[in-house]
Amino acid sequence: MKKAELLVRLEIYKKEIYRRGYILMLAGLLPLIIVFIGMGLQLNIIEYGIMATVLYFLLFVLVMIGLVWWFALMVNKGIPKKIGLLCPKCHAPIVKNNVEDFMRTGKCGKCGEKIIEDIS
């Protein structure tokens, strides 16, 4: 693989990660927050007061952000294979290694196989 080709693939990878992250955040958080606000305002303010409702809402949002983050990691797991950012020898994702060291040496961080051809 040439260095220029790798840079293009890394840029595609970065754009795909951001795109999927935004989609997951919107798809996962907005509907749940809207439903929670409606239910929480109707039920909890009457029974427990405004502070309990706000704390309950913040806890709910933190849990949902954690779940969406985990789901995003699971969804994004296959992107390096799709884009072709795997070591040809050991099939380890290049992006999990330190990309700066990889760009300097051109070798896989796991097995040491030379992946970039035009590194001097």
N, C-alpha and C positions, 0 to 999 in steps of 0.2 A: 504494500500500500504506500502511496506517495504521501508526503507531508501535506500537500494542498488538499488532497482527497480526505485525509483525516480531519483537517480543519473544517471542511464543509460538513462532514458527518457529525462532528462535535457541535456545530452550530444548529444543525437539524435536531440533534438530541436535546439541546437546550430549549429550543422553541417548542418541541413536543412536550417536554416536561412542564413548562410554564402553561401551555395550552391545556393540558390534562389537569393540572392543578386548579386552574380557574374554573374549569367545567365541574370538577368534583366539589369544589367549595360551594359554588352556586347551587348545584344539584342537591347537595347534602344538607346545607345549612339553612338556606332561605325558607323552604317550605316548613321545616321543623321549627324554626324560630317563630314564624308567623302562627303556626298552630299552637305552640307553647304560649306565646303572648296572649292569644285569645283565651285559652283555657286558664292560664295563670291569673290573668286580670279578673276573670269572672269568678274563679273559685278562691284563690288564696288571699286576695286583698280583703275580701269579706271576712274570712275566717282568721287569718294570721296577721294581717297588716301589711303595709307597703314594704317595710325592710325585709321581712321574711320572703316576700315575693321576689324582690330584687336579688337577694342572695341565692334563692332557689334558681332563678333565671341564669345568674352568672355561673353557677355550678353546672347547670344543664349545657350552657354554651361551651364551657371548657371540656366537658365530656364529649360533646359532639365534634369539637375541633380535633380532639385526640383520635376519635374514631375515623374522621375523614382523613386525617394525616396518615393513619395506619392503612386505610383503604387505598390511598394514593400511592403509598410505597408498594403495596401488593400489585396494583394496576401497572405501575411504571417498571416493574421488575423485568418485563419482556422487551422493553424498548431497545436496549443495546443489541439484542439478537436481531430485532427487526431492521435496525439501521445498519448493522454490520460492524459493530464496535466490540467484537470478540476476538480474543487471541486465536489464531488458526490452529495452534498446537493444543493448548489446554482448555480452550473455550471459556476462559475467565473474562468477565466484562472489563474492558479497558477503563471505563469511566469510574469504576470503583477504586482503582488505584489512584495514586497522585498523578494527575494529568500533567503537571509541570515537569515532574521527573520523567514521565513517559515521553513527553515531547523532546526533552533534552537527550535522552538515551536512545529512544526508539525501540526499547525492549519491554516485553511483558513483565510486570512487577511480580507475577507469580512463578512463571517457569523460566524466564530469561530469554525467550524466543525473540529474535529481531523481527519486528513487525513493520516499522517504517524503513523504507529502502534508502531514501535520500537524506539520511542524517550523517553528517561528517564526523 
